[in-house]
Structure formats: C-alpha cells, structure tokens
C-alpha cells in the first residue's frame, strides 16, 4: 500500500542554505500512516537562520494545524538526503529545487510513500 501526496520545497538562502519540504496527503490518516516511512531518513546537521540562530533538525513531523501535511526543515548535507528520499518515492528531481516559479519556491511534485509496518508499543513477542 502506498500513500499519494503532492509536495513542494521552499528554499531559504538567508543564513545557511536550507529547505522546508511540505507534503500534502488526502487526509490526516494517510499523513500519519506515511510518517514512519519518511522518518527512516534522520537529519543530523544544524544550520543558521537569517539572524544567525542555530536551528536543530527535528526530522519529519505531522502538521499540527494542517494535519494532512508532513513537514521537514533541513540544511547542509541533509538537503541531499531529503531530496534523494523524495526521488526514491517518485518525485521528479528537477522539480524539487526548481526556480521556475521564483528563486525560493520549487515546482509542485508528486510522491508515492510506502506503508511501513510499525509494531504496536504494547505488542509482545512469543519466543518458541
């Protein structure tokens, strides 16, 4: 099973180069179920914002107000990791960091995120 989404990337040139990726799903449930697949890539690099403050990577998160969205902000080598992850899930690589609609907004792309089975935290294993 796969979860279809549309996405776009905001590119930030102030401070250190960084990107914010927004993936929009059909509903909150699909976004929640796609999250474990996206969390398999873990960002590690800090980056500076426009006023020189250090930004810590948080990884993929589900939107609080817009619960049908998954969001990530990354900088440094993590940009390449996230772009590769999006391409792996079907995004058209030239569209991700495109400048067609302006210097800081990539073109819309489509991804197909696989369902990743996650054990329930209360599940017990049987040792036979």
C-alpha atoms as an extended CHARMM CRD file, in Angstrom:
* protein
*
       128  EXT
         1         1  UNK       CA              0.0000000000        0.0000000000        0.0000000000  PROA      1               0.0000000000
         2         2  UNK       CA              1.2370000000        3.4920000000       -0.8880000000  PROA      2               0.0000000000
         3         3  UNK       CA              0.0450000000        6.9570000000        0.1130000000  PROA      3               0.0000000000
         4         4  UNK       CA             -0.0460000000        9.5690000000       -2.6520000000  PROA      4               0.0000000000
         5         5  UNK       CA              0.9040000000       13.1400000000       -1.8620000000  PROA      5               0.0000000000
         6         6  UNK       CA              1.8180000000       16.3840000000       -3.5550000000  PROA      6               0.0000000000
         7         7  UNK       CA              4.7470000000       18.3880000000       -2.3460000000  PROA      7               0.0000000000
         8         8  UNK       CA              6.7970000000       21.4850000000       -2.8210000000  PROA      8               0.0000000000
         9         9  UNK       CA             10.0290000000       22.8610000000       -1.4170000000  PROA      9               0.0000000000
        10        10  UNK       CA             10.7570000000       26.3300000000       -0.0720000000  PROA      10              0.0000000000
        11        11  UNK       CA             14.4090000000       27.2030000000       -0.4730000000  PROA      11              0.0000000000
        12        12  UNK       CA             15.9830000000       29.5830000000        2.0160000000  PROA      12              0.0000000000
        13        13  UNK       CA             19.1130000000       31.4810000000        1.0810000000  PROA      13              0.0000000000
        14        14  UNK       CA             19.3810000000       33.5770000000        4.2370000000  PROA      14              0.0000000000
        15        15  UNK       CA             21.7300000000       32.2870000000        6.9050000000  PROA      15              0.0000000000
        16        16  UNK       CA             22.8530000000       28.8390000000        5.7650000000  PROA      16              0.0000000000
        17        17  UNK       CA             21.1060000000       27.3800000000        2.7210000000  PROA      17              0.0000000000
        18        18  UNK       CA             18.2030000000       25.2770000000        3.9260000000  PROA      18              0.0000000000
        19        19  UNK       CA             14.9120000000       23.8970000000        2.6370000000  PROA      19              0.0000000000
        20        20  UNK       CA             11.4500000000       23.3400000000        4.0530000000  PROA      20              0.0000000000
        21        21  UNK       CA              9.5270000000       20.4670000000        2.4310000000  PROA      21              0.0000000000
        22        22  UNK       CA              5.7310000000       20.2800000000        2.6450000000  PROA      22              0.0000000000
        23        23  UNK       CA              3.9460000000       17.0790000000        1.6180000000  PROA      23              0.0000000000
        24        24  UNK       CA              0.1360000000       17.1890000000        1.4370000000  PROA      24              0.0000000000
        25        25  UNK       CA             -1.9040000000       13.9700000000        1.6380000000  PROA      25              0.0000000000
        26        26  UNK       CA             -5.6200000000       13.2800000000        1.0810000000  PROA      26              0.0000000000
        27        27  UNK       CA             -6.3500000000       13.3610000000        4.8150000000  PROA      27              0.0000000000
        28        28  UNK       CA             -4.8410000000       13.2350000000        8.3100000000  PROA      28              0.0000000000
        29        29  UNK       CA             -4.8830000000        9.4420000000        8.4930000000  PROA      29              0.0000000000
        30        30  UNK       CA             -2.8020000000        8.9780000000        5.3260000000  PROA      30              0.0000000000
        31        31  UNK       CA             -0.2650000000       11.5550000000        6.5250000000  PROA      31              0.0000000000
        32        32  UNK       CA              0.0080000000        9.7680000000        9.8860000000  PROA      32              0.0000000000
        33        33  UNK       CA              0.4530000000        6.3710000000        8.2170000000  PROA      33              0.0000000000
        34        34  UNK       CA              3.0940000000        7.6990000000        5.7820000000  PROA      34              0.0000000000
        35        35  UNK       CA              5.1560000000        9.2960000000        8.5540000000  PROA      35              0.0000000000
        36        36  UNK       CA              7.1190000000        6.1380000000        9.5840000000  PROA      36              0.0000000000
        37        37  UNK       CA              8.4540000000        5.6970000000        6.0300000000  PROA      37              0.0000000000
        38        38  UNK       CA              9.6240000000        9.3090000000        5.9220000000  PROA      38              0.0000000000
        39        39  UNK       CA             11.2310000000        9.0870000000        9.3760000000  PROA      39              0.0000000000
        40        40  UNK       CA             13.6530000000        6.4260000000        8.1340000000  PROA      40              0.0000000000
        41        41  UNK       CA             15.9110000000        9.2730000000        6.9600000000  PROA      41              0.0000000000
        42        42  UNK       CA             17.1310000000       11.1770000000       10.0070000000  PROA      42              0.0000000000
        43        43  UNK       CA             18.6580000000       14.6510000000        9.5760000000  PROA      43              0.0000000000
        44        44  UNK       CA             21.6860000000       15.4230000000       11.7510000000  PROA      44              0.0000000000
        45        45  UNK       CA             23.1300000000       18.8100000000       10.7050000000  PROA      45              0.0000000000
        46        46  UNK       CA             22.3630000000       22.1280000000       12.3600000000  PROA      46              0.0000000000
        47        47  UNK       CA             22.0350000000       25.2600000000       10.2370000000  PROA      47              0.0000000000
        48        48  UNK       CA             21.8270000000       29.0180000000       10.8220000000  PROA      48              0.0000000000
        49        49  UNK       CA             18.7000000000       31.0730000000       10.2280000000  PROA      49              0.0000000000
        50        50  UNK       CA             18.5440000000       34.6810000000        8.9750000000  PROA      50              0.0000000000
        51        51  UNK       CA             19.5690000000       36.1990000000       12.3190000000  PROA      51              0.0000000000
        52        52  UNK       CA             22.3640000000       33.7110000000       12.9910000000  PROA      52              0.0000000000
        53        53  UNK       CA             20.4680000000       31.4830000000       15.4200000000  PROA      53              0.0000000000
        54        54  UNK       CA             21.2640000000       27.7730000000       15.3010000000  PROA      54              0.0000000000
        55        55  UNK       CA             18.4000000000       25.5730000000       14.0410000000  PROA      55              0.0000000000
        56        56  UNK       CA             18.3430000000       21.9840000000       15.2650000000  PROA      56              0.0000000000
        57        57  UNK       CA             16.9990000000       19.3290000000       12.8850000000  PROA      57              0.0000000000
        58        58  UNK       CA             13.7380000000       17.7710000000       14.0560000000  PROA      58              0.0000000000
        59        59  UNK       CA             13.0660000000       15.2860000000       11.2730000000  PROA      59              0.0000000000
        60        60  UNK       CA              9.7150000000       14.7460000000        9.6120000000  PROA      60              0.0000000000
        61        61  UNK       CA              6.6920000000       15.8390000000       11.6500000000  PROA      61              0.0000000000
        62        62  UNK       CA              2.9640000000       15.9160000000       11.0290000000  PROA      62              0.0000000000
        63        63  UNK       CA              1.4020000000       19.3620000000       10.8830000000  PROA      63              0.0000000000
        64        64  UNK       CA             -0.4650000000       20.4960000000       13.9900000000  PROA      64              0.0000000000
        65        65  UNK       CA             -2.9320000000       22.8390000000       12.3230000000  PROA      65              0.0000000000
        66        66  UNK       CA             -2.8230000000       21.1890000000        8.8960000000  PROA      66              0.0000000000
        67        67  UNK       CA             -2.8170000000       17.5430000000        9.9540000000  PROA      67              0.0000000000
        68        68  UNK       CA             -2.8970000000       16.2820000000        6.3590000000  PROA      68              0.0000000000
        69        69  UNK       CA              0.6920000000       17.5230000000        5.8930000000  PROA      69              0.0000000000
        70        70  UNK       CA              4.1770000000       16.2450000000        6.6910000000  PROA      70              0.0000000000
        71        71  UNK       CA              6.8920000000       18.8800000000        7.1210000000  PROA      71              0.0000000000
        72        72  UNK       CA             10.6680000000       18.9370000000        7.4730000000  PROA      72              0.0000000000
        73        73  UNK       CA             13.3050000000       21.6880000000        7.5890000000  PROA      73              0.0000000000
        74        74  UNK       CA             16.9310000000       20.7690000000        6.8700000000  PROA      74              0.0000000000
        75        75  UNK       CA             20.2400000000       22.3280000000        5.8940000000  PROA      75              0.0000000000
        76        76  UNK       CA             23.7390000000       21.2320000000        4.8740000000  PROA      76              0.0000000000
        77        77  UNK       CA             24.2150000000       17.6710000000        3.6200000000  PROA      77              0.0000000000
        78        78  UNK       CA             20.7540000000       16.7800000000        4.9340000000  PROA      78              0.0000000000
        79        79  UNK       CA             19.2960000000       18.6410000000        1.9360000000  PROA      79              0.0000000000
        80        80  UNK       CA             20.7950000000       15.9960000000       -0.3640000000  PROA      80              0.0000000000
        81        81  UNK       CA             19.4750000000       13.1750000000        1.8590000000  PROA      81              0.0000000000
        82        82  UNK       CA             15.9130000000       14.5130000000        1.7750000000  PROA      82              0.0000000000
        83        83  UNK       CA             15.9910000000       15.2190000000       -1.9740000000  PROA      83              0.0000000000
        84        84  UNK       CA             17.2110000000       11.6360000000       -2.5430000000  PROA      84              0.0000000000
        85        85  UNK       CA             14.4300000000       10.3030000000       -0.3330000000  PROA      85              0.0000000000
        86        86  UNK       CA             11.7920000000       12.2300000000       -2.2980000000  PROA      86              0.0000000000
        87        87  UNK       CA             13.2310000000       10.9820000000       -5.6050000000  PROA      87              0.0000000000
        88        88  UNK       CA             13.2030000000        7.4110000000       -4.2430000000  PROA      88              0.0000000000
        89        89  UNK       CA              9.4670000000        7.8250000000       -3.6490000000  PROA      89              0.0000000000
        90        90  UNK       CA              8.7960000000        9.0720000000       -7.1670000000  PROA      90              0.0000000000
        91        91  UNK       CA              9.3350000000       12.8430000000       -7.0780000000  PROA      91              0.0000000000
        92        92  UNK       CA             10.6670000000       14.4070000000      -10.2790000000  PROA      92              0.0000000000
        93        93  UNK       CA             14.1340000000       15.5720000000       -9.1470000000  PROA      93              0.0000000000
        94        94  UNK       CA             14.3780000000       18.6760000000      -11.3890000000  PROA      94              0.0000000000
        95        95  UNK       CA             11.0970000000       19.9890000000       -9.9280000000  PROA      95              0.0000000000
        96        96  UNK       CA             12.1950000000       19.7210000000       -6.2890000000  PROA      96              0.0000000000
        97        97  UNK       CA             14.7660000000       22.5430000000       -6.3190000000  PROA      97              0.0000000000
        98        98  UNK       CA             13.4440000000       24.2460000000       -9.4540000000  PROA      98              0.0000000000
        99        99  UNK       CA             13.4420000000       28.0410000000       -9.7930000000  PROA      99              0.0000000000
       100       100  UNK       CA             10.6300000000       28.1120000000      -12.3620000000  PROA      100             0.0000000000
       101       101  UNK       CA              8.1980000000       29.9530000000      -10.0540000000  PROA      101             0.0000000000
       102       102  UNK       CA             10.7720000000       32.0870000000       -8.2500000000  PROA      102             0.0000000000
       103       103  UNK       CA             14.0860000000       31.8230000000       -6.5030000000  PROA      103             0.0000000000
       104       104  UNK       CA             12.6980000000       30.3090000000       -3.3120000000  PROA      104             0.0000000000
       105       105  UNK       CA              9.8280000000       28.0380000000       -4.3650000000  PROA      105             0.0000000000
       106       106  UNK       CA             10.2530000000       24.7770000000       -6.2410000000  PROA      106             0.0000000000
       107       107  UNK       CA              7.6540000000       23.2730000000       -8.5540000000  PROA      107             0.0000000000
       108       108  UNK       CA              4.9150000000       21.0070000000       -7.2570000000  PROA      108             0.0000000000
       109       109  UNK       CA              5.7860000000       17.3030000000       -7.4310000000  PROA      109             0.0000000000
       110       110  UNK       CA              4.0450000000       14.0160000000       -6.6560000000  PROA      110             0.0000000000
       111       111  UNK       CA              5.2970000000       11.2150000000       -4.3820000000  PROA      111             0.0000000000
       112       112  UNK       CA              4.0570000000        7.7560000000       -3.5060000000  PROA      112             0.0000000000
       113       113  UNK       CA              5.0500000000        6.9680000000        0.0780000000  PROA      113             0.0000000000
       114       114  UNK       CA              5.0360000000        3.2620000000        1.0410000000  PROA      114             0.0000000000
       115       115  UNK       CA              3.2600000000        1.9540000000        4.1050000000  PROA      115             0.0000000000
       116       116  UNK       CA              5.7900000000        0.8070000000        6.7020000000  PROA      116             0.0000000000
       117       117  UNK       CA              4.5250000000       -1.5870000000        9.3310000000  PROA      117             0.0000000000
       118       118  UNK       CA              5.2620000000       -0.3550000000       12.8490000000  PROA      118             0.0000000000
       119       119  UNK       CA              4.8600000000       -2.6720000000       15.8460000000  PROA      119             0.0000000000
       120       120  UNK       CA              2.3410000000       -1.5690000000       18.4270000000  PROA      120             0.0000000000
       121       121  UNK       CA              4.1890000000       -0.4650000000       21.5860000000  PROA      121             0.0000000000
       122       122  UNK       CA              2.2010000000       -2.9660000000       23.7020000000  PROA      122             0.0000000000
       123       123  UNK       CA              2.8660000000       -5.8830000000       21.3680000000  PROA      123             0.0000000000
       124       124  UNK       CA              4.6690000000       -8.8370000000       22.9340000000  PROA      124             0.0000000000
       125       125  UNK       CA              6.9040000000      -11.3100000000       21.1170000000  PROA      125             0.0000000000
       126       126  UNK       CA              6.4430000000      -15.0350000000       21.5540000000  PROA      126             0.0000000000
       127       127  UNK       CA              9.6660000000      -16.9390000000       21.9600000000  PROA      127             0.0000000000
       128       128  UNK       CA              9.0880000000      -20.5360000000       20.9470000000  PROA      128             0.0000000000
